[in-house]
Amino acid sequence: MTNVIIKTAVFRGKKIRKTIHNNEWWFVVVDVVAALTDSTNPTDYLNKIRQRDPELAKGYGQIVHPLSILTTGGPQKLNCANTEGLFRIIQSIPSPKAEPFKRWLARVGYERVQEIEDPELATKRTRALYQAKGYSDAWIEKRMRSIAIRDELTDEWKKRGVKEQREYAILTAEISKAAFGLTPAEYAGFKRLKRENLRDHMTDLELIFSMLGEAATTEIARNRDAQGFPQNQHAAQNGGGVAGNARRELETKSGRKVVTRENYLALTQTAKKPKQIKS
């Protein structure tokens, strides 16, 4: 299976899966139909549209392409279309949502094109989002660095025959367990998180040790020329162990635990609140 990036966009509360193909966004067609029509059977609705529009039916095979999309039943080939193709399909859908959707589609599609031409734009958008949420510039620098280190690690795994999604999750859990004594799921539970991104709720030190574990794993996998899942699993355990040893040494000498239930943003917001003087 071709390695692809699967993400979810949201239009008026409806989730639309999308993936990068040939350096542009491709959207799952049945998701778009469901978002525009509220149909309980978007596949059937789409077939009826093609029957009503002979020109669309004739060119449908050139508009859509089956791409690998992760579903609840595992990776499946689903028909996807790029921005231009979706505009053609939308022409045949009588929906009051069509025009707002076109504007939304043009925006999300164009942003990706911009980011491909100038990767710094993606970084700037991410920074702006964190700033808007109240994170400090110092924390954002660490978070951006952690994203770069994570990307480097997953790129290395991809080169070394590790399959995406499930195996990535297992290896990530191995690093986290060795570094912090907790898998990501256990860590999120410890911090009382539900669907929030765990790393967005880490303190400075937690981020630093996460980066160390993943950077060490990348270095070990390269130097050992680890191939396939078992060898990379061993490298992940060792890389996480490097961070775990450093964390324990710091905790011994500082007298304070690195892993905390608090999150960075809550800590900084608490610190900014003026102390109330008791009368």
N, C-alpha and C positions, 0 to 999 in steps of 0.2 A: 504493500500500500504506500502511495506517495505521502510523504510527510507534509502536512498542511497546518496552517494556523486556523483554529476554529474559534470564532467569537460570536457574541450575541449582541445585537442592537435592539433597541426598544422603540416602537412607534405606537404612541397612545396606549401604553400598557401591554402591547402585544410583542412577544419576543420573535425576532427574525434572525435566524442563524446566517452567518456570513463567513467567507474564507478568502484568503488571498490566492489568486490564480493569475499567472502572467502579469504580476505586479499591479493588480487592481482587485477591488472587492467584487466577489460574486455572492449573490444572495440565494437562499433556498426558495424556490419559486412557490411551493405550497405554503410556506410561512407568510409570504407576501399576500397571497390570495386570502389566507385566513385573516390576516390583519385588515384587509380592505373590505371583506364581505361578511366576516363573523360566521362563515360557513362551518358547519360541523364536519363536513366532508370536502375539504378544499381540493382534493384530487379529482373528485367527481365534478365539482364546480368548474375546475380548469378544463376538463374534457369537454364540458358543455360549451364553454367559451370558444374552444377550438372548432367545435362543430358549427357554431354560429358565425365564425369568422374564417372563411376559407383561406384568405391570404395569410392569416396568422398560422393556421394549420400547416400551410405549405412551407413557411419559413421557420417553423418552430424548431426543427432539428439544427438549424444554424444559430438560433438564438440561445438555446439552452445546451448545457453540457453536464453530464453526470460527474460529480466530484465527491470525494470521500468526506463524509460528515459523521461526526461522532453522535450516535443516538443512544437511547436507553438500552437498546439491544446490541450495542457495539457499533463499530464503523460500518456505514452503509453508503452506497452510491446514490446520491439524490440529485435531481435536476436543479441546476443553478443557472442564474443569468447575471450578467454584469449590469451596470446602470443603464446603458443604452438598450439592452435587451428587455429590461424590466419596463422601460418607458413604452416600448411597443406592446407588451402584454397588457399594461395598465390601460392602454387606449380602448381595449375591448371589455373592460370591467366597469359597468355602470355603478359607480359608488361615489357618494359625496366626499369620501376620504381621499379620492384620487389626487386632487390638486395639492392638498396639504402633504400627501405622501410623496409626490414628485419633488416638492421643495425640500422635504426631509431627505429624500434619496440623493438629490443633487449635492446637498451639504455633506452627508456622511461619505459619499463616494469621492467627492472632491478633496476632502480632508486627507484621505489616504493617498491620493495622487500627489498632493503637496508634500506629504511626509516622505514619499518615495524619492521625490526630486530633491528634498532638503530634509534629511533625517533630524536635523536640529529642531525642526518644528514640533515633532512628536515629543521631544524632550522638554521643549518650552511649554507645551500644553500640559504635560504631566506636572511640571513645576508649578504652573499657575493653579492647577487643581489643588495641590497640597497647600499652597499659600492661602488659597481661598478658605481652606478648612482650618487654618490657624497654625499650621506647623511652622517651626522656625527654619530659617535658611540653613542653619547647621545640620538640623535633622534631615532636611530635604536632600542635602548633599550626600549624606550617608545612604539615604533611601535610593537615590538615583544610582549611586555606586553599587548598591546591593542588587539592583535590577540588572546592571551591566554584568556583574559577576555571575548572576543566575543565568543570563542569556549565554554567557561564555561556556558555562557548565553544560547546559542543555544542548548547545551546538556540539560540544565534545562528545556527549552521549550519542547524539545522532550519528556522528562519524564512526562511532565504535559499535554500531549495531544494536543499540538499545532502542526498543520500540517505545513510541510516545504513549502519553496518557497513563495507563496502568503501571508500566515499569518505571516511568519517571516518578510517579507518586510513591512507589515502593522505595526507590533509591533516595528520594527526598526524606522519607520517613526514617531511613537508616541513618542519614546524616544528622537529622534532628535528634533522634534517640541517643546517638553517641555524643552529641554536643551538649544537649540539655537534659537528657534523661526522659524526654517526652517526645512522642510523635507529634506531627503538626495538629492532628485531631485532638490529642490529649492536651496539647499546649493551648489550643483555642478554647477548649473546655475549661482549662485552668484559669484563663483570662475572662471567662464568662462571655465568650463571643458566640454568635450564632452563624450568620453568613458573612460576617465582615472579614476582610483580608487580614490575616494574622500579622503580617509584617508591618502593616500600616498601624498596628497597635503595639509595636515593640518600642522599648526604650532605646537610647543610644547604645548601651552595652549589649543588649539583646541583638540588635542589628549587627553590631561589630562581630560578635561571635558567630552569628549566622553566616556572615560574609567569609569569616575565617574558615568555617567548616566546608563551605562550597568551593572556595578558592583552593583549599588544600586538596579536596577531592579531585578537582580538575588537574592539579599538578601531579598528584599520585597516578591518576589514570594515564596521563601522557607519558610519564617516566616509565611506567610499567607496560605501556602499550596494551592496556586492558581492552579486551575484545569480548563483546557479548554481555549478556546480563550478569551471569555469575561473577565474572572477574570485576565488573564495574560495581557490583554490590559489595565486594570485598574492599574495593577502593573507597567507596562511600562510607563504609564503616570506619576505615582508617582515617579518612579525611575528617569525618565528624569527631573521631577520637582526638585528633589534634586540637580541635576547638574545645572539646570537653576537658582535656587536661589543662589547657590554658584557663578555662573558666573556673575550674576547681582551685587552681593555684591562686587566682585572683580572690576568690571567695575566702580562702584560708587567710590570706594576708590582709584583706580589707575588712573581714568580719561581717560581710554582707552578701546576701544571695543575689545572683545576677537575674535569675528568673523571677518575675514579679507578676502579681495579678493586675497591677496598674498598667495603663497604656500611656505612651508619651504625651499624646495630646491632652488627656485628662490631667496629667501631672502638671503640664505647663499652664493649663487654664486655671488649675487650683492655685498655682503659685502667683498668678496674676491678680487673683481676687483680693481686694483690700481686706485686711483683718478688721473685724468688728470690735470696737472698744466697748467693753461692758460698762454700763453706767452704775 
